Amino acid sequence: MNLIKSCTRKTHLHNLGTLTSPKRHFQHVDASMIKTGFDPNTCRFNFQVQTHLQRGDLGAARKLFDEMPHKNVISTNTMIMGYLKSGNLSTARSLFDSMVQRSVVTWTMLIGGYAQHNRFLEAFNLFADMCRHGMVPDHITLATLLSGFTEFESVNEVAQVHGHVVKVGYDSTLMVCNSLLDSYCKTRSLGLACHLFKHMAEKDNVTFNALLTGYSKEGFNHDAINLFFKMQDLGFRPSEFTFAAVLTAGIQMDDIEFGQQVHSFVVKCNFVWNVFVANALLDFYSKHDRIVEARKLFYEMPEVDGISYNVLITCCAWNGRVEESLELFRELQFTRFDRRQFPFATLLSIAANSLNLEMGRQIHSQAIVTDAISEVLVGNSLVDMYAKCDKFGEANRIFADLAHQSSVPWTALISGYVQKGLHEDGLKLFVEMHRAKIGADSATYASILRACANLASLTLGKQLHSRIIRSGCLSNVFSGSALVDMYAKCGSIKEALQMFQEMPVRNSVSWNALISAYAQNGDGGHALRSFEQMIHSGLQPNSVSFLSILCACSHCGLVEEGLQYFNSMTQVYKLEPRREHYASMVDMLCRSGRFDEAEKLMARMPFEPDEIMWSSILNSCRIHKNQELAIKAADQLFNMKGLRDAAPYVSMSNIYAAAGEWDSVGKVKKALRERGIRKVPAYSWVEIKQKTHVFSANDTSHPQTKEITRKLDELEKQMEEQGYKPDSTCALHNVDEEVKVESLKYHSERIAIAFALISTPKGSPILVMKNLRACNDCHAAIKVISKIVNREITVRDSSRFHHFTDGSCSCKDYW
């Protein structure tokens, strides 16, 4: 708003009649001269102050302003606007408070300043003061005030402004009504927004866009799309905001065909040149894992910006094209786009997932230089990156420097602990967060539920379930999906299924959780049926969906079905398999002993086999006694510089031990020591009366060791009567046969079962967790124990769940 108005022609003062000397001429006249005593010096000073501000010299403007012999309202308004534009609200407010007279413009400017800086409560209080001082706000004031209401808690203030709008007669002014509608949507009051929309006498495309955006942000996707169609029927031309909102709704509906139809309509309306709309399309294809379409659109866009690069870089990263993602980032660095807006969070995610600490630190340095470090998303990604790279000291230092007003930084560190397997630390931080009175959101609950799932703490999981209900996050699809996963991993498949069925909204994440739940519990048939039901419900499977179903096929021995799904992924759904899909297929083929097919598949992969694939081969070679291929896989693993996992050494040692090649066993153990790699000790745990009891092999540290040993001895005699014969090949030590057999009795899972038997009522189910894979002998022994004690015993090891009932196991085979 121009605060100084001038005329473009010479004005003779004698034509003004009664004013002053008829001989003086002025080229430019301040429009408020008449109101302020027609002081030409004040007019000239105002013009000079404005000139300084336009040049960005706030100091010179203030110096001149202070030296002015006479000031008018426009003088102070000009300086207030200068301070507001520089972000200095406190000085602007001081000047405002010092004014004897204020205009509507004065009040509106300061209200706008608070609104633009998300200080909606101060803007509202200033508006209330304005009304108390007898100033009547105009439509600009009302629209300016309403633009600041973005918080859910401010819905009452919006309603009060609405009442004032009606009182002063602006309820039929389109600009004000559109601002009201937008404010109701931003404060998540869609009911009030719809009521206002219905009763508006006049509407334009801004009206429709506001409600359309409100619908899509709140997840009312069908309502958004129906409103979009209604808008077309009424002849309103869509704008870039229309397309952005309707594409957001399409993303949430997981409907790729709808997005393609919108793309065609964008071309028809000649909006494809608009970079804002093109970016929305790019985002749509990216979030549907359609990297081919996304790349094609990107390179055909007549104009790209930093957001375009960000979306494609993120899309490539999500789809495993890390090198292409990094190459695009290098290209982006040579552009003139705002470096602060670079996709640092995505690149930090790449560094975190690849455990590339050096890359992460380089991105950290760039974020500091560009001041992007102050962005919450970048800070959270830094916490995540350092946590995943085992640098929790640095992660905590960054966390300490972040603003703690929200749950976001807390969730980032909790997630970092949980993803690294430090579940107890994650739970402790969650407790600290609660003590700090920081409200958890759906992402926090999803992370902490993952910790409960991995600890198999059903009691804690149920407590969190209750808290989620109280917090109102239960309707969130990600919280619900995390609960499905938690119950499944705690062995409560019935409660997992009930949670899934009670979810008000389901997406591919929910279905993937259900498929995975069935897979972990050995129910391949239900896993496959759930996958088909997801498709019939109208959802298109994504990369994660296929990974879930391939894992289900692998765990349940459904090799032919797995091959069919893998082929349909590329041929039917046009999804490019990632490294993890190939890893799942290799694992599936090797588990079934089809090593030749696994090697041929690896030869066709667009990347080299990694540690996970060779480890799968090695583990399967141990089961199928394929020593020749095992040696090849071990050589590949032992030559990997970054290998820090002891599992391949242990597997190879066990293969040699089973073959009686004790010299080779010694060589492998020596190599393990020389590399400084420590074997992860096996341990099992069981939750009794809300307390977790942990046991290792031959453990004698528990206070009830004597009772546990008596129970194991008692079970041993009963097992012999049932025909159980110990498998001494599972005791992989170069000792006497009798010692081998005795050592099997004291494996950690058997100690945990014995403790559970003496600590729980007869007939109650038992759930035991184990950090490593259970041996074949324990698998056979627990079958017999379940028959003897007439109880359902569930053991979840590093492979999956094993449900034992009346001498049988849910597993089709013991893989």
N, C-alpha and C positions, 0 to 999 in steps of 0.2 A: 504494500500500500504506500503510495507516494504521500509523504507527510507535507511536502512543500509543493504547492501548485503554482504554476506561473503561466502567464499569457504569452502568446507568440507575436504580439504586435505592440507597437508603442502606444502608450495611454497618456493622454493629456489630462493633467489634473483639473484644468479649468472646466473640463466636461463633467467633472464630478460635482460641480456646483458649489455646494456649501462647505467644502473641506478646507483647503489652504491655498497658498499662492498659485495663481494660474500659469506661472512661467516655468515651473520645474517639471522635468521629464524623467521617467524611470523606465528602463528597458524591461525589467522583470519585477513583478509585484507579488508579494506573499498573499495568498488567498485569504489568510486570516488577519490581514492588516486592519481591516475595518473593525474587527472584534477586539483588537489589541491596541487601539489608539493610533493605528497607521504609522508605526515606527519603522522607517526604512533601514535603520542600523540593525535592528533586531532581525529584519528579513535577510539582510546581507550576512550577518553572523550565522543565522540558521543554514543558509546556503553553503557557507564555508565549512561548518561542522559536518553537514551532509557529505560534502566532497571528501573530507578526511576519512569519514567512515567508509565511503565507497572504495577508497584506496586501501582500506584495511588498517589505517593508522588510528587506533582507538585512543592511544595516549595523546596524540596531537589534538584530536577532537575534544577530549575531555579538558585539556588545557585551555583551548579556545572557549569552550562552554563556561568554564569557571571564570574567565576574564570578561564575559559578556556583561555590560552594564545593566541591561534589561533583558529578561527572559520571558517568553510566553509559553503557553502549553505545548506548542509545537517544538520549541527548543528542547524541553525536557523529554517529550515523546521521542524525538530524534535520538537523543542519547540513550534512552531506555532501550530502544530498538537495537542500537549498536551493541549494548551490553548483552541483550538477549541473543543476538546472532553469534556473539563470541562465547556464549554458554555461561556467562557470569550472571547468574540469576540473583545472587545476593546483592550485588551493587545495583542492579536494575531495580530490585525491591526497595533499596535504601532511597534511591532517587524518587521512586513512586511515593514512598511514605513522606518525603519532604515536600511534596507538591501541595499547594494551597487549593488550586483548582485542577480538576481532572476532567477529561472528556470521555465519552464512550470508547473512543479509540484507545485512550490510555489504559482503561480497564481491560479492554479486549486484548491488547498487546501482551500485557503481563499474564493474563489468563492463558493465552496461547503459549507463552514461554514455559509455564509450568506444565501445560498439557504435552508439549513436545518433548519434555524431559521425564515423562511418565510420573509426574507428581500430581496425580489426579485429585487427591484430597485437598491439597493446597489450592489448586485451580478452583475446585468447588467452593472452598471457604472464601476465596477472593470474590467469586461470583455472588455469594451470599452477602458479603460486605457491600458489594456494588448495589445490590437491591436495597439494602438497609440505608444506604446514603441517598436513596431517591433517584438513582440513575436507572433509566429504562434501557435494558439491553436490546440491541437490534438483532436481526437474523444472523449477522456475521459473528456477533458475540456468542450466540447460542450454538452455532455450528462449530465455532472454535473450541468452546468448552466441551462439547460432546465428543470431539475428536480425541480427547485425553482419556476417556473411560475405556480401559482395556482389561481391567482386573475384574474377576468374578465377584469380589467383595463389594464392588462399587455399584451394584445393581440398584440399591435403594436411592443413591444419589441420582442415577439416571432417571428413575421414576419421579423424583422431586423436580428435576429439570423439565420433564415431560409435563408435569402439572403447571409449571410456570409458562411453558410454551403455549398451553391452552389458554391460560389466564391473560397473556398479552396479545393473543390473537394470531400467533404464528403457526397454528396447527394445520393450516391449509397451505403453508409455504413449502414448496417441494424440497428446497435445499435443507430446511430445518428437519422436515420429516425423514428425509434420507439419512441425515446425521443421527437422528434418534434411532432409526431402524438399525443402522450400522452399530450403534452403541449397545443396543439390546443384544445383538448377535455376538459382539465382542465380550460382553459380560455373561454370555451363555444363558441368556433368557429368551430362548427361541419361542416359547409360548407367547410372551409379550410382543416379540418381534412379529410373529405371524398375525396376532390380533391387530397390530398397527398397520401391517401390510394390507390386510383385508379391508380396513376402513379408510385407507388413503384415497382421497378424491382424485389425485393425479399421480401418475407413476411414469418413470422413464427407465432407461436401461441401468442407470445407477441404482435404482430401487431394487430391480431384479438381481443385480450383481451382489448387492449387500446381503440379501436373504440367501442367495445361492451359495455365497461364501460361508455364511453362517451354518447352513445345512451341512456342507462338505466338511467343515472343521469339526463339527460335533458328531460326524459319522452317520448322518441321515442321508445316505447316498442316493437312495431311490427317490426321496423327496427332492433332492437337488436336481436329479436328472429330469424328473417330471416337471419341475419348475423351469428348467432349461427348454423343454419342449413347449411349455405354455408360453414362454417368452417368444419363441419363434412363431407360434400360432397367432399371437397378438401383434406381430409385425415389428417387434423391437429388435434393432440390430445388435448383435453381440459385440462386445469389446474384448480387449485382451484379458481383462479381469474375468469376464464370463468364461472364456476358454480355460483359463488357469483353474478356476473353481470347479468346473465340470470335469476336468482331467484329474483333479485331486479326488473327486468322488469315484471316478473310474479306477484309480489306483487302489482305493480302499475296497472296492467291489471285486478286485482281482479279475477284471473283465477285459481281456486284451482286445477282443473284437469291438467292443464299444469304443475303446481308445482309437482304434484304427478308423472307425466311422467318424469320430470327431476330427481326426487328422484330415480325412477327405473333406469335411465341412470347412476346416480351416483353410485348405487350399482353395475351395470354392469361393469363400468370402475374401480371398486375397489377403489373409493375415499371416501367411507363412513367412513373409518378409519381416514380421514383427519379432524381434529377438526375445521379447518377454513370452510370447505365445510359443515360439519354437523351443525355448528352454523348458516350458511346461510339458511339451510333447517329448522332449528329450528325457525329462525326468520320468515321464510315464513309461517309456520303453525301458529305461534303466531299471526301474523298480519291478519290472516284469521279466528281468534278466534277458531282454531282447537286445543283446549287444550288437548283433548284425544291423538291426533296424536303427539302433541308436547311433552307430558309427556312420551309417549311410546318411541319416538326417544331419548329423553334425557337419559332415564334409559338403553337404548341399546347401547349408544355411548361408544366405547372402551376407549375413552379419552375425558374428559371434562375440561374446563378451567373456568376462572371467567366470561367470556362472556356467556358461556353456562348457568351458573346460573343466570346471569343478565336477559337473554332473558326469561327463564322460570318463574323467579320471576315476571317479568313484565307481562307476559302472564296470570299468575294466578291472578294478581292484576286487570288487565283489565276485566277478566271474573268473577269478584266478589269472587274469592277464596282467600280472604284476609288471612285467617289463614294458608292456605297452602303456600302462598307467604311468610309470616313471618317465617314459619317453615323452608323453604328453605334458607332464609337469616340467620337463626341461624346456619344451617348446613354449609353455606358458610363461616361463621366466624371462623370455626375450620379448614379451609383449609389454604394452604400456598399461595394462590393466592394474587395478589397485592390488598391490602386493599383500596388503592386510587381509584381503578376501581370498587368498590362495587356499587350496584344500589341505591345509596343514593337518587337520584332524584325520583325513583319509590316509595321508602319507604316514602319519604316526601309527595308524592302525596297521598299515602294511609292515612297518618296522616291528610293531608289537607281535603280529602273527608270525612273522619270519624270525623273531627273536634277534633282529638286527639292531643291536644297541648303537653301533657306530652311525648307522643311517638315522636312527631316532635322535641322536645328539646333534647331528647336522641340521635336521628339521627344527629341533629345539632352538638352535642358534639363529636360524632364519626367522623363527617366530618372534624371538627377542628383538632382532634388528627391525622388523616390520611392525613391532608393537602388537602383533596378533596374539602375543602371549596373554594379553588381558582378556581375550575372548574366552568365555566359559568352556565352550566346546573344545578349544585347543588345550586349555588347562587340564580338563578331564582326560583328554587323549594322552597327554603327557604322563599323567598319573598312571593310566592304564598301560602305556608303553613301558615305563620304568618298572612297574609291578611285574609285568609279564617277562621282563628281562632280568628278574630277580634282583632288581635294584630298589628294594623297598625303602632304603634310607632316603634316596632321592625322591621317590614317589611321595613319601610322607612330608618331605620338605616343601615340595610343590603344593601338596594338599594343604599344608599349614598356611601358605601364602594366598590361597584362593579365598574368595568371598564365601562365607558359610551361611548366607541368608537362605539358601534353598537346599533341597535334598540332592541336587545334581553332583557336586563334588564328593559328597559322602558316598553316593552310590557308585561313583567311579572307582574309589579306593576299595570299597566292599567287593565290587565286581572283580577288581584286580586280585584281591586275596583269594576269592572263590575260584576264579579261573586258573590260578596257580596251584590249587589244591590246599591252600591254607584256610580251610573252612572254619576252624575254631577262631582264627584271627578275624575273619569276616564277621562271625557272630558277635565277637567282642566289640568290634567297631559299630555294629548295628545297635548294640546295647548303649554305647556311648552316644550315638546319634539320638537315641530315644531320650537319654538323660539331658542332652543339649536342647531338647524340645524342638527338634527338627522333624517335621512330618515326612514320613516315608511316602513315596509315590509307587506307581505300578512297577517301574523299573527296579526300584530298591527291593520290593517284595519278590520280583522275579529272580534277582541275584541271590537273596538270602534263602529263598526256597530251594535254589540249586544247591546251596550248602547243606541244607537239611536233607535233601535227596541223597547227596553223596555220603553224608554221615548216617543215612538211614534212620534219622531221629524222627520217628513218627509222632511222638509226643510233642516235640517242638514244632513240627510241621502243622499239627492240628491247632496249636496255640496261634501260630501265624495265620492260619486260615481264619480263625475267629477275629484276629486283629484286622485282617483284610476286609472282612465283612463290615466291621465297625468304621473303617476308614472310607468306605464307599468305593473301593477299588475293585470289588469283586466282579463288577460288570465289564472291567477292562479285559480285553481278549488275551493280553499277554500275562496278566496275573492269573487268569483262569487256566491258561495253558501251562503255566509254571506249577500250578496246583495239581493238574493232571500228571505232570512229570514227577512231581514230588511223591504223590501217592503210589505211582507205579514203581518208582525206585525204592520205596519203602515196603514193597511187596503187597500193597493193598490195591490189587487190580480192580476190585469191585468199587472201591471208593473213587478210583481214578476214572472209571467209566461213568459213575454217577455224577462226578464233577463235570465231565465232558457233556453229559446230557443236560445238565442244568445251566450250561453257559448260554446267556441270551444271544450272544453273537459269536460265530465261529469263523475263523479264516484258515488259511493253509497252515499257520503255526499250530493251531489247535489240533487239526487233523494229524499233522506230523507228530505231535506229542502222543496222540492216541496210538498211531501206528507203531511208534517207538515203544510205547508201554506194552503192547501185545508182543512185540519182538523180544523185549527183555525178559518177558515172562514165558517165552517159549511157545506162544500161540501164533504160529505162522498163518493159519487159516484166517483168523480174525484180522490179522495185520493186513493181509491181501484184500479182504472184503472191505476193510475201512478205507483203503486206498481207492477202491472202485466207488465206494459211497461218496467219497470226497469229490470225485469227478462228476458223479450223477447229481450232486448238489449244486453244480454250476461253477465250482472252483477249478481252475486250471492248475495242475501240479507244477511246482517250480523245482529248482535244483535241490533245495532242501528236502522236498517231498520225495524225490527220487532217491536221495541219499538215505532217507528213513526206510523206504521200502526195500532198498538193496541190502541194508543192514539187517532188516527182518528176514529176508531170504537167506542171508549168510548165516545168521544165528540159528535158523530153523532148518537148514539143509535143503532149502528149496532152490536148487541150482538152476534147473531149467527155467523156472519162473523168473529167477533173477536175470538170466540172460535175455529173456523176452522183454523185461522192463528196461534193461540197459539199452537194448536196440530201439525200443519205442521212444526212449528219451530223445534220441537224435533224429529218428526217421519220422515219428508222428508229431512230437512236440517241439522239434527244432531247437532243443536245448543242447548246448555244448558241454560234454562231461568235464568236470573239474578233476583235479588230482585226487580228491577224496573219493570220487565215484570210482575211479580206476582202482584205488586202494581197496575199496569194498569188494569190487569184483575179483581182484587178486586173492583177497582173503577167502572169499566164497569158494573159488575154484580150488585153492590149496587145501581148505578144510575137507573137501570131498576127495582129495587125492589126485585131482586133475592138474598136475603140475605142468604138463606140456602146454595145455591151453593157457595157463597163467603166464608162462614165459612168452608165448606168442602174443598175448594181449599186451604185455609190457613192451614188447618190441614195436608194437603199433602206436604206442602212446606218443603224444607230442612233446613229452619231457622225460627226463631220466628217472628210473625208479628211485624212490627215496627210502629213508630209514624205516618208515612204517610198512612199506611193501615187502622189503627184504626181511623184516622181523616177522611178518605174517607167514612168509614162506618158511622161515627157520622154525617157527613154532609148529607149523603143520608137518614139517619134516620129522620133528620129534614124535608127533603122534603116529605118523604113517611109517616111521623108521626108514626114511629116505636119507641115508647118511651122505650119499654123494652130492645131492643138491644142497643139503644142509651145509656142507663144507664150502660150497660156492657162495651161498647166501652169507655165511659167516665172514668169508673173506671180504665181500663187498661192504659189510657193516663195519668190520674192524679197520678198514682203510678209510672210513669217513672221519675227517678231522674233528668234526663237531660232535661226534658220538659221546654222550655222557651217561647213557643208560646202561645199566648192568645187565638188563634182561637178555640181550643176545648172547653175552658171555655165559650166563647161567644156563640158557637153553642149549648152547653147544656143549657145555660141560655135562649137562644131563644126558644129552645124546651119546656122548662118549662113555659116560658112566653106565648107561643102560646096555651098551655094547661090551662093557667090561674093559674098555681101553683106558686104564687108570693113568698111564703116562700122559696121554693126551689131555685128560682131565687136569692134571697138574700143570701142563703148559698153558691151558686156557686160564686157569686161576692165577698163574704167574703174570700173564699179560694183563689181567684185570687189575692186579695190584700195581703193576708198573705204570699203568695209565692213571692211577689214583682214583679209580671208579669204585664206589662202594655198592655192594649188593643191598637192595632194599629188603629188609627183614619181613618175613610173612607174619601177619597178625590178623586176628579175628576179634570182633566185638559184638556184644549183645546188649540191648537196652532193657533193663529190669527196673520197674518202679521209678521211671523218669531218671534213671542213672545209667550211664554207659560203662560197661565193664570190658576192658581190653585184655586179650590174651595173646601170647606168642607161643611158639612151639616149646614144649618141655617147661612151661611156665610154672613156677612154684611161688610166685610173689603174692598171689591173691590170698586174702585173709581166710578164705574157705577152701584152701588147697586140699586139706585132708578129706573133706567131704566130697570134693570134686574127684579126687583119686579113687575113693571108695566107689563112687558112681561109675567111673570108667572101668574099674575091675569087675564090677557087677555086670555091666553091659558086655564086657569081653566074653564072660562065661555064657551069657544068654545068646550072643551072636554066634558062638561056636555051635551051640545047640541048634541054631537055625541054618547051619551049614556054611557060614561065612568062612572064607579062606583068605588070609592077608596076602596082598600082592607085594612081595618084597622088592620088586623092580622099581617101585615108587620111592623106596628108601635109597637114594642115590649117594651112598657112602661106601667106601672100601672097608667094610667091617663084617663081622660074623653074621650069619643069617638070623640068629636069635636076636641079636642087637638091632638088626634092621626091622624085624617084626615088632619089637618092643617100641621102637621110636615112632612107628606109625600110629600107635595108640595115643600118643601125646601131641599130635598135630593140633594147631591152634583152633581149628573149627570144631574138633571133637571136644576139646576142653570147654569151649564156649557152650556147646550143646549140653554137656554134662552139667555145667553150672545152671543153665536155663531150666533143666529138668528138676533140679533140687530147689529152685527158687520160684517156680510158678505152679499154679494149680494143675492138677491132672487134666489132660484133654485139651488144654489151651495151646494155641499155635505158637511156634517158635520161629523167630527171624534172626539169622546170624549173618553178619557181614564179614567179608574177607577181602583184603587189599590185593591179593594175588590170586592166581588161578588155583582151584582145588585140584588135588591129584586124583587119579583114577581110583586108587584104593579108598580114599575118603568118600568118594562118590558112591562106591559100592557099599561101604560100611554104613553110611547114613540111610541108604535104602533099608537096610536090615533094622537099624535103630528105630526108624519111623514105624515099622511093623511091630516091634517089641513094645514100644511105649504107647502105641496107638495114638500118635499125634501127627499133625501136619508140621513138617519142618521145612523151612525155606532158607536156602543158602544163596546169598548173592556174592559171587566172586567177581574178578575183573572181567570175566567173559559175559555172564548174564545171570538170571535167576534160575535156581534149580528147586522145584517144588517136589518134596518127598511125602508120599502118603501111602500108608499100608504096604510098604515094601516096594513101591514103584516110584518112578520119577517122571515128571512132565516132559523131560527132554526126549526127543525122538531117538537121538544118539548122544553119547557124551563126546563132544567135539574137543 
